[in-house]
Amino acid sequence: MQDGKGLPVLGNVKTILRLLPVSLALCLCGCGPGYTFSPWTGPQGNWTTGPGGYVKIVDNVSLFTPGQFPPKPYYLVGAVSTDSEHNLAKAVRDHQADAAMISGESSYRTGSVAWAAPGVYGVTPLTHTVITANLIKYR
């Protein structure tokens, strides 16, 4: 449908106005995936495997800690950067991977909170954690 000037006319304006607050709320509340994902675009090779070692299970997802490798052949799906292991497990499920190999975890100070009570006071540091990992799928 077009108006007299050849421009397309949007459908029901009331419907659009009704959906606007909902879409703004979803954008502003931070309801995104909680991680950033970069797909692997390089060649797949004979990646290092290990005899099996310490594997952390979070939300029924295997997380290989730094220095630990899966016991069977795999290929890389992509890289993830997030702030928690639960978001890392969510990324594994979202991208149909089998596990994640954590390559680094670092925390840095973002500020501090001063608190006081009668006769007691203190400062609590605020930190932010960044976890980087590779998502893998078994062959």
Buried (B, 14 or more C-beta within 10 A) or exposed (E): EEEEEEEEEEEEEEEEEEEEEEEEEEEEEEEEEBBEBEEBEEEEEEBEEEEEEEEBEBEEBBBBEEEBBBEEEBEBBBBBBBBEBEBBBBBBEBBEBBBBBBBEEEEEEEEEEEEEEEEEEEEEEEEEEEBBBBBBBEE
